[in-house]
Amino acid sequence: MTTPGAMDLKTSRGHPWSLGQKLRRAAWMLVWGLLGRPGPRAFSPMRLFLLRLFGARIGERVLVSSGVKVLMPWNLEIGEYTAIGEGVEIYNYGQVRIGKNSCVSQRVWLCTGTHDYKQPSFPLIWDDIQVGDGVWLAAETFVAPGVTIGDGAVVGARSVVTRDLEGWSVFAGNPCVLIKPRPRD
């Protein structure tokens, strides 16, 4: 479903997943709901184990806090020394890649899926999200499908990111706009 000049989005008409894929998601939801989401921050190693068990690619010394929700761990990559805060939603029909030394603060929403409002049936469409190295997504930021956030970017709390953000800059707002450059040390 590509129109001239539009992003190359993946699309679904009805249910694109096989019975095996649906069972895999059901198993994930059950295991994560019982063992992964609850508990204190100290349970992060258990969460990392479960995410890796279901196909996530995760670097060393990563923190995943309680209440994190991951739709499809096999579509998730997290670089080393990255922290995922409490209540983060990773709605990843598409790939979500989070670089190293990054901070995804509490209740951030990384959303790769939406619906094609131009079609009467509102089919599900999705596109990948890329978050660079050394990025800070402050509390309750929303990142839309197809967005790439450059290395070293800082996004202020409750921002709505609907387009790519360059690196080493500070952004904030709804819609998210450039505030100032970020110094490099």
N, C-alpha and C positions, 0 to 999 in steps of 0.2 A: 504494500500500500504506500506507494511513493508518488508524490506529486512534484512537479518541477520546483526546485528550490527548497523543498521540505526536507526535514531530517529523515534519515533512513530508519524508520521505526519498525520493530517487529510487531506483528499483529496476530490476533486470535479471533477466529470466527467460531463461536461456540466454545467447546472445550478442547483445546489443542493437546492435552496431556493424555497419555495412555493410562490404562488401569494401573500398570506398574509404577508410573510416576505419581499417580494419585495416592497409591498405597505408601510410597516413600515419603510423600508430604505428610500423610496422616501419622506415620510412625514418628517422623520428626516432631510434629506438633505435640504428640503424646509425651515423648521423651523430654522435650524441652520444657513443656508445661509442668511436668512433675519434678524434673531434676535440674533444669537449667535456669529458669527465670527466677525462682524464689531464692531466698537466702542472702546472707551478708556479702560484702565485697570480697571477703576472704575465700569465698567459693569460686572465684574467678578461674583457678586451675581446672576445676570440674567443668565449668562452662566451656573453656578452651578445648578440653578433651572431647566434649560432646560435639562442639562445632566441627572440630577436625574429623571426628568419627563419621560425620555426615557430609564430609567433602570440602569444608572451608579450608582455605590456604591462609595460615596465620603464622606470622613471624614470632620471634622470641620476645619475652618480657612484655606481652600484651595484657591489658586489663579489660575485662568485660564485666561490668557491674550488674546488679540485680535489675530485674524488670525489663531487660533488653529483649526485643522481639525481632526474630530473624525469620523471614518467610521461607527462603530457600538457601540453606547454608552452602550448598554446592555452587552458588553464584556469588560467593563472598570471598574477598581477599583483603587481609589486613597486614600491614607492614609492622616491623618490630618497633617496640617501645611506644606503641599507640594505646590510648585509653578511650574506651567507649563508656560513656556515663549512664547513669540510671535512667531507665525508661526510654532509651533510644529505640526507634522503630526503623528497621531496615527492611523495607518492602521491596524485595529484589527479585522481580520476575526477570529482569536483566541483571547483568553483572554489576556489582558494587565493589570498587577497588579503593581502599583507603591506604594512603602511603604511610611511611615510617615517621615516628616522632610527631604524630598528630594527636589532637584532642577533639573528640566528638562529645560535646557536653550533654547534660541531661535533657531528655525529651526532644532531642533532634530527630527529625523525620527525613530519611533518605528514601525517596519514593521513585522507583523506576517505572511504575505503571500508572496509566490513566485510561481514559476512554475516548474513542474517536467520535466527537459530538456531531460530525458531519454525516455520519451514517445513522439511519433510523434505529438500528439494533445496538448502538453504542458499543462496538466491539472493543475488547481490551487491547491496548497497545502499550509497548514498553521500549525503553532505551536505556543504555548503560549510564552509570554515574561514576566519575573518577574524581577522587579527592587526593591532592598531591601530598608530598612530604612536608612536614612542619606546618601543617594547617591547623587552625583552631576554629571550629564551628561552635559558637557560643549557644547557650541554652535556647531550646525551642526553635532553632532555625529549621526551615523547610527547604529541601533541595529537590528540584523537579527532575523529571526524566531527561536524559541526554546532556546533563550539565557536567562540565569539567571545571574543577577548582584548582588553580595553579599552585605550585609549591610556595610555601610561606604566607599564604593568604590568611587573613583573619576576618571572620564574618560575625558581626554583632548579633546579640540576642534577638530572637524573634524575627529575624530577617527572612525574606522569601526570595530564594535564588532560582530564577527561571532561565538564566543564560550564563554562559561561561564567564568565569572570573579570572583575571590575570593574577600572576604570582606577586608576592611581596608587596601587597597592598591591603588596606583595611576597608571593608565594605560594611554597610548596614542598611536596613530599611525594608519597606514593602512598597514598591519593588526595591530589591537590593541595588544600591548605587555605590560608586567609589567615594570614599571619605578622604583618604590621604594615602601616600606611600608608606610602606612599613620599612623602617631601617633594617639593614642587614648587619649583623655583628660577625 
